[in-house]
Amino acid sequence: MHLPTIVRDQSGATTAEYAVCTGAGVGFAGLLFKLLTGDTGQRLVSTVFDRIVGMLPF
């Protein structure tokens, strides 16, 4: 007995995957921007920068 194979067209699958990844990237960038432009983000960046400069040998 041979069962028929159902083949589905996936011509738009790649476009949908790109759209989902682009949306996730934009959302993450917005969240990162909001975090780093706030007071807490500014202090975090300043602290990290000061520690990196403090580790330099000169």
BELURRA-V384340 format. One record per residue. RES is the residue in one letter. SS is DSSP state (2 for helix, 1 for strand, 0 for the rest). PSI is psi in degrees with one decimal (999 if undefined). BURIAL is I if it has 16 or more other ideal C-beta (glycine too) atoms within 10 Angstrom, else O. Layout:
res=RES ss=SS psi=PSI burial=BURIAL
res=RES ss=SS psi=PSI burial=BURIAL
This chain:
res=M ss=0 psi=132.5 burial=O
res=H ss=0 psi=119.8 burial=O
res=L ss=0 psi=140.0 burial=O
res=P ss=0 psi=142.8 burial=O
res=T ss=0 psi=129.4 burial=O
res=I ss=0 psi=120.7 burial=O
res=V ss=0 psi=125.7 burial=O
res=R ss=0 psi=143.6 burial=O
res=D ss=0 psi=125.2 burial=O
res=Q ss=0 psi=32.3 burial=O
res=S ss=0 psi=-26.5 burial=O
res=G ss=0 psi=1.7 burial=O
res=A ss=2 psi=-41.5 burial=O
res=T ss=2 psi=-41.8 burial=O
res=T ss=2 psi=-41.8 burial=O
res=A ss=2 psi=-38.9 burial=O
res=E ss=2 psi=-41.2 burial=O
res=Y ss=2 psi=-39.4 burial=O
res=A ss=2 psi=-41.9 burial=O
res=V ss=2 psi=-44.7 burial=O
res=C ss=2 psi=-39.2 burial=O
res=T ss=2 psi=-43.0 burial=O
res=G ss=2 psi=-41.4 burial=O
res=A ss=2 psi=-40.1 burial=O
res=G ss=2 psi=-42.1 burial=O
res=V ss=2 psi=-40.9 burial=O
res=G ss=2 psi=-43.1 burial=O
res=F ss=2 psi=-40.6 burial=O
res=A ss=2 psi=-40.3 burial=O
res=G ss=2 psi=-42.1 burial=O
res=L ss=2 psi=-43.3 burial=O
res=L ss=2 psi=-42.1 burial=O
res=F ss=2 psi=-45.2 burial=O
res=K ss=2 psi=-40.9 burial=O
res=L ss=2 psi=-46.5 burial=O
res=L ss=2 psi=-18.4 burial=O
res=T ss=2 psi=-7.2 burial=O
res=G ss=0 psi=173.8 burial=O
res=D ss=2 psi=-43.7 burial=O
res=T ss=2 psi=-41.8 burial=O
res=G ss=2 psi=-39.9 burial=O
res=Q ss=2 psi=-42.0 burial=O
res=R ss=2 psi=-39.0 burial=O
res=L ss=2 psi=-47.9 burial=O
res=V ss=2 psi=-42.0 burial=O
res=S ss=2 psi=-43.2 burial=O
res=T ss=2 psi=-45.3 burial=O
res=V ss=2 psi=-44.5 burial=O
res=F ss=2 psi=-44.3 burial=O
res=D ss=2 psi=-39.6 burial=O
res=R ss=2 psi=-38.7 burial=O
res=I ss=2 psi=-44.0 burial=O
res=V ss=2 psi=-36.9 burial=O
res=G ss=2 psi=-24.0 burial=O
res=M ss=2 psi=-12.5 burial=O
res=L ss=0 psi=143.3 burial=O
res=P ss=0 psi=1.7 burial=O
res=F ss=0 psi=999 burial=O
